[in-house]
């Protein structure tokens, strides 16, 4: 008869321990997969981005669990342009801007704020990997707030530069781009005869961001990843401690003239370059011009 010494682990105990571990993993899996609301989905996405960027295991072994949200901004609570969207009510221009700003800030947070390198390296070329955080629709009830049914993106970026994120002593523009004033972007666009452009309330838009695989800002400009897609790249050099910013002017002709603002690219703390969250028309030639290698969000 085999005597079991005190402190030895029996086969029964080992089996019980394995069952407990497996049960915990299964429960955790289902908790993460449950639709517990937008906030929980944002956290699930953020956690998967961080896990993918840790470098402990190969990135391709950790799937990104990030979904595109569908949001309709409305004044009266109705929305005929989307099926079962998240409704965001706004009675003034500033409230519309606030909804857009919060969606952009959530997107930036979900994907690591430029601190996480979450895409695998490309062997043969440098590519932009995009994530569509939100698809936006604007209800007809908002038309009375904006002349010609259009949001002037210049006014919106002024709002981003003057408005602090709730509970923080930091403006949306500082958080998203690292700039204290939208004037730096304005000046860059003016120098290239480009414009901020408009958001047409009759169309749907993406809030999209992206990261460039294994490439610095200067190398990206040099190889013309976006320029090859008909996008003029304009370099904006900040002062000491200010990240280098690139304004992308879509629709620009030869020499980078006559385009309009599409977004900004910064060199993030991770060492990678990031297209910061920006608003661009859904399924448009402008979106195609970004030349996204892959979309890292689920519909």
Buried (B, 14 or more C-beta within 10 A) or exposed (E): EEEEEEEEEEEEEEEEEEEEEEEEEEEEEEEBEEEEEBEEBBBBBBEBBBBBBEEEEEBEEBEBBBBBBBBBBBBEEEBEBBEEBBBBBBEEBEBBBBBBBBBBBBBBBBBBBBBBBBBEEBEEEBBBBBBBBBBBBBBBBBBEBBEEBBBBBBEBBBBBBEBEBEEEEEBBBBBBBBBBBBEBBBEBBEEBBBBBBBBBBEBBBBBBBBBBBBBBBEEBBEEEBBBEBBBBBBEBEBEEEBBBBBBBBBBBEEEBEBBBBBBBBBBBBBEBBBBBBBBBBBEBEBBEBBBBBEBBBEE
